[in-house]
């Protein structure tokens, strides 16, 4: 049950990053989706950090 919570946190973190990036790209309307790419990578890295932190407890 412990790992279900970690997976949920990971999914929510990545989805928030992707959604925020998409909205920022729509607002600024750049040709290349820079914010989507950057925030997806950052949120994925942060979710890996959450996994490592959760497993080592």
C-alpha positions as CSV (number, residue, x, y, z in Angstrom):
1,X,0.0,0.0,0.0
2,X,3.0,2.3,0.6
3,X,4.1,2.2,-3.0
4,X,0.6,3.1,-4.3
5,X,0.8,6.5,-2.6
6,X,4.3,7.1,-4.0
7,X,3.0,6.2,-7.6
8,X,0.1,8.5,-7.1
9,X,2.3,11.4,-6.0
10,X,4.5,10.8,-9.0
11,X,1.7,10.8,-11.5
12,X,0.1,14.0,-10.0
13,X,3.5,15.8,-10.0
14,X,4.2,15.0,-13.6
15,X,0.6,15.9,-14.7
16,X,0.8,19.2,-12.9
17,X,4.1,20.0,-14.7
18,X,2.8,19.0,-18.1
19,X,-0.5,20.9,-17.7
20,X,1.2,24.0,-16.4
21,X,3.7,23.9,-19.3
22,X,0.9,23.5,-21.9
23,X,-1.0,26.5,-20.4
24,X,2.1,28.7,-20.4
25,X,2.9,27.8,-23.9
26,X,-0.6,28.6,-25.0
27,X,-0.5,31.9,-23.2
28,X,2.9,33.0,-24.7
29,X,2.2,31.2,-28.0
30,X,5.7,30.3,-28.9
31,X,6.3,28.1,-31.9
32,X,8.3,25.6,-29.9
33,X,6.7,24.3,-26.6
34,X,9.6,25.3,-24.4
35,X,7.6,25.4,-21.1
36,X,6.0,22.1,-21.7
37,X,9.4,20.4,-22.3
38,X,11.2,22.1,-19.4
39,X,8.4,21.6,-16.9
40,X,7.9,18.0,-17.9
41,X,11.6,17.2,-17.4
42,X,11.7,19.1,-14.1
43,X,8.5,17.5,-12.8
44,X,9.8,14.0,-13.8
45,X,13.1,14.7,-12.0
46,X,11.2,15.9,-8.9
47,X,8.9,12.8,-8.9
48,X,12.0,10.5,-9.1
49,X,13.3,12.4,-6.0
50,X,10.0,11.8,-4.3
51,X,10.3,8.0,-5.1
52,X,13.9,7.9,-3.7
53,X,12.9,9.8,-0.6
54,X,9.8,7.5,-0.1
55,X,11.6,4.3,-0.6
56,X,14.6,5.1,1.7
57,X,12.3,5.8,4.7
